[in-house]
Amino acid sequence: MADVVDGPTRSRMMAGIRGKDTKPELQLRKALHAQGLRFRLHDALLPGRPDLVLPRWRAAVFVHGCFWHRHDGCRFATIPATRPEFWAAKFQANVERDSRNVEELARQNWRVATVWECALRKNGAEAAAIDLKQWLLNPSDETRLSIP
Protein backbone atom coordinates (compact mmCIF):
# COMPACT_ATOMS: atom_id res chain seq x y z
CA MET A 1 0.00 0.00 0.00
CA ALA A 2 1.36 3.41 -0.93
CA ASP A 3 1.74 6.15 1.62
CA VAL A 4 -1.20 8.56 1.79
CA VAL A 5 1.06 11.63 1.96
CA ASP A 6 4.02 12.74 -0.12
CA GLY A 7 7.64 12.28 0.98
CA PRO A 8 8.34 15.78 2.34
CA THR A 9 5.10 15.77 4.34
CA ARG A 10 5.86 12.35 5.83
CA SER A 11 9.39 13.49 6.67
CA ARG A 12 8.04 16.58 8.45
CA MET A 13 5.53 14.45 10.35
CA MET A 14 8.17 11.94 11.47
CA ALA A 15 10.58 14.73 12.46
CA GLY A 16 7.93 16.00 14.86
CA ILE A 17 8.03 12.81 16.92
CA ARG A 18 10.03 13.64 20.00
CA GLY A 19 12.56 11.35 21.63
CA LYS A 20 12.71 13.15 24.95
CA ASP A 21 10.61 15.61 26.91
CA THR A 22 7.47 13.90 25.65
CA LYS A 23 4.08 14.62 27.21
CA PRO A 24 4.01 11.34 29.23
CA GLU A 25 7.56 11.97 30.43
CA LEU A 26 6.76 15.53 31.51
CA GLN A 27 3.65 14.34 33.36
CA LEU A 28 5.63 11.73 35.27
CA ARG A 29 8.44 14.15 36.07
CA LYS A 30 5.97 16.64 37.53
CA ALA A 31 4.28 13.93 39.63
CA LEU A 32 7.61 12.55 40.90
CA HIS A 33 8.79 16.02 41.83
CA ALA A 34 5.53 16.56 43.75
CA GLN A 35 6.31 13.32 45.64
CA GLY A 36 9.61 14.86 46.73
CA LEU A 37 11.79 12.77 44.43
CA ARG A 38 14.70 14.40 42.63
CA PHE A 39 16.28 13.03 39.50
CA ARG A 40 18.59 13.68 36.58
CA LEU A 41 17.44 13.61 32.98
CA HIS A 42 18.71 11.55 30.04
CA ASP A 43 22.09 10.52 31.45
CA ALA A 44 24.24 9.87 28.38
CA LEU A 45 26.70 7.80 30.42
CA LEU A 46 24.11 5.08 31.06
CA PRO A 47 22.96 2.49 28.50
CA GLY A 48 19.84 3.65 26.70
CA ARG A 49 19.96 7.18 28.12
CA PRO A 50 17.19 6.56 30.69
CA ASP A 51 14.52 9.25 30.78
CA LEU A 52 14.97 9.68 34.53
CA VAL A 53 17.90 8.68 36.72
CA LEU A 54 17.60 8.61 40.51
CA PRO A 55 21.23 8.21 41.65
CA ARG A 56 20.32 8.14 45.35
CA TRP A 57 18.52 4.83 44.79
CA ARG A 58 20.65 3.75 41.83
CA ALA A 59 17.51 3.54 39.72
CA ALA A 60 16.80 4.31 36.08
CA VAL A 61 13.30 4.98 34.73
CA PHE A 62 12.22 4.64 31.13
CA VAL A 63 8.94 6.21 30.00
CA HIS A 64 7.95 4.13 26.99
CA GLY A 65 5.37 4.89 24.35
CA CYS A 66 3.26 1.79 23.73
CA PHE A 67 3.42 2.22 19.95
CA TRP A 68 7.19 2.58 19.56
CA HIS A 69 8.26 0.14 22.28
CA ARG A 70 5.56 -2.51 21.64
CA HIS A 71 3.71 -2.83 24.92
CA ASP A 72 2.28 -6.37 24.85
CA GLY A 73 -1.50 -6.52 24.79
CA CYS A 74 -1.91 -2.74 24.58
CA ARG A 75 -4.41 -1.24 22.17
CA PHE A 76 -1.90 1.48 21.28
CA ALA A 77 0.68 -1.04 19.99
CA THR A 78 -0.72 -1.21 16.47
CA ILE A 79 1.14 -1.81 13.22
CA PRO A 80 0.61 0.70 10.40
CA ALA A 81 -1.04 -0.66 7.27
CA THR A 82 1.57 0.88 4.98
CA ARG A 83 4.87 -1.00 4.71
CA PRO A 84 4.16 -3.56 7.46
CA GLU A 85 7.48 -5.39 6.88
CA PHE A 86 9.43 -2.17 7.50
CA TRP A 87 7.48 -1.43 10.68
CA ALA A 88 7.79 -4.98 12.00
CA ALA A 89 11.57 -4.85 11.59
CA LYS A 90 11.76 -1.39 13.17
CA PHE A 91 9.64 -2.39 16.15
CA GLN A 92 11.63 -5.61 16.64
CA ALA A 93 14.87 -3.61 16.66
CA ASN A 94 13.39 -1.22 19.24
CA VAL A 95 12.35 -4.08 21.53
CA GLU A 96 15.76 -5.77 21.23
CA ARG A 97 17.58 -2.49 21.94
CA ASP A 98 15.38 -1.85 25.00
CA SER A 99 16.11 -5.35 26.29
CA ARG A 100 19.88 -4.93 25.80
CA ASN A 101 19.81 -1.61 27.63
CA VAL A 102 17.90 -3.04 30.60
CA GLU A 103 20.25 -6.02 30.80
CA GLU A 104 23.32 -3.78 30.70
CA LEU A 105 21.90 -1.53 33.42
CA ALA A 106 21.19 -4.63 35.55
CA ARG A 107 24.79 -5.81 35.03
CA GLN A 108 25.91 -2.41 36.33
CA ASN A 109 23.70 -2.94 39.43
CA TRP A 110 21.06 -0.39 38.48
CA ARG A 111 17.39 -0.93 39.31
CA VAL A 112 15.25 -0.35 36.23
CA ALA A 113 11.62 0.76 35.99
CA THR A 114 9.54 1.05 32.85
CA VAL A 115 6.46 3.24 32.90
CA TRP A 116 4.16 2.68 29.93
CA GLU A 117 2.28 5.49 28.26
CA CYS A 118 -1.06 3.71 28.68
CA ALA A 119 -0.56 3.51 32.46
CA LEU A 120 -0.23 7.27 32.59
CA ARG A 121 -3.34 7.69 30.46
CA LYS A 122 -5.40 5.19 32.44
CA ASN A 123 -4.35 5.80 36.05
CA GLY A 124 -2.65 9.19 35.83
CA ALA A 125 0.92 10.17 36.49
CA GLU A 126 0.28 10.58 40.22
CA ALA A 127 -0.54 6.88 40.63
CA ALA A 128 2.58 5.89 38.69
CA ALA A 129 4.67 8.26 40.82
CA ILE A 130 3.33 6.69 44.01
CA ASP A 131 4.13 3.19 42.69
CA LEU A 132 7.64 4.31 41.74
CA LYS A 133 8.22 5.92 45.13
CA GLN A 134 7.15 2.75 46.95
CA TRP A 135 9.43 0.69 44.72
CA LEU A 136 12.36 3.03 45.37
CA LEU A 137 11.88 3.12 49.13
CA ASN A 138 11.71 -0.69 49.44
CA PRO A 139 15.13 -1.93 48.32
CA SER A 140 14.18 -5.55 49.04
CA ASP A 141 11.66 -5.40 46.19
CA GLU A 142 12.42 -6.50 42.66
CA THR A 143 15.26 -4.88 40.76
CA ARG A 144 12.90 -4.32 37.82
CA LEU A 145 9.51 -2.71 37.76
CA SER A 146 7.01 -2.32 34.95
CA ILE A 147 4.00 -0.07 35.40
CA PRO A 148 1.48 -1.12 32.74
C-alpha angles and dihedrals in degrees: 000000000000122000115265093224132049123260100261092048092050090048091052091048093050092046088059092063106103125220097197138019090037121167094257090048093050091048092052093045091053092048093047091049089051087054089057096253119139124202147167123242130236099342105205092199092066125075111266094009095257114228091233129019122194103191094181089066096027089238133145123200126201120195104205129195109225093224099051098036097039105238104206114245094004120136090221093060095086129149117233116244093229116079097352093178091057092048094046091053092046093049092046090052090050092051092047092048091049090050093049091050093050091048092050092049089050090051087054089052096252122145110230129207127185119200113194122217092234091057090057091048095046104038102016130243092275092064091048090049091052091050091049092048092051090049092050095048094050105064092178089067124094120301089230129052131185120190106199 
